[in-house]
Amino acid sequence: MIVEQLTARSIMEPSALYEPPFLLLNDGGPDEFFAGKETTMGALFQTLASLEPQIDVVD
């Protein structure tokens, strides 16, 4: 589902993981879905952040 979101929109806010269609996997969201796997959660959020567009400011 993440790949589909990124393909369709080129960006995905981490907050989208707490909304449908992701909530269909687990009502508790990614925190409950990946319970006990904090490293996985951290990597997921870090990866999404790295895909955000970067704005270069030129003087």
C-alpha positions in Angstrom: 0.0 0.0 0.0 2.9 2.4 0.7 4.3 1.8 -2.8 0.8 2.6 -4.3 0.6 5.8 -2.3 4.0 6.9 -3.4 3.4 6.0 -7.0 0.1 7.9 -7.1 1.2 11.0 -5.2 5.0 10.9 -5.2 4.9 11.7 -1.5 3.3 10.2 1.6 2.9 11.9 5.0 3.7 9.5 7.9 0.3 10.4 9.3 -1.3 8.6 6.4 -0.3 5.3 8.1 -2.9 6.1 10.8 -5.7 6.5 8.2 -7.5 4.1 5.8 -6.5 2.0 3.9 -3.8 1.3 6.4 -6.2 1.0 9.4 -7.8 -1.9 7.6 -4.7 -3.9 8.4 -4.9 -3.1 12.1 -7.2 -0.8 14.0 -4.3 0.3 16.2 -2.4 1.6 13.3 1.3 1.0 12.6 2.2 1.2 16.3 0.1 -1.9 17.0 0.8 -3.6 13.7 4.6 -3.4 14.3 4.4 -3.8 18.1 7.8 -4.9 19.5 9.5 -3.8 16.2 10.4 -0.2 17.0 13.4 -0.5 14.7 11.1 -1.2 11.8 8.8 1.7 12.7 11.8 4.0 12.9 13.1 2.9 9.6 9.7 3.3 8.0 9.3 6.9 9.2 12.9 7.7 8.3 12.4 6.4 4.8 9.2 8.4 4.3 11.0 11.5 5.5 13.9 11.0 3.2 11.5 10.9 0.2 10.1 14.3 1.0 10.9 17.0 -1.6 13.9 19.1 -0.7 13.8 22.8 -1.3 17.1 24.4 -2.3 17.4 28.1 -1.4 19.7 30.0 -3.8 21.1 33.4 -2.6 
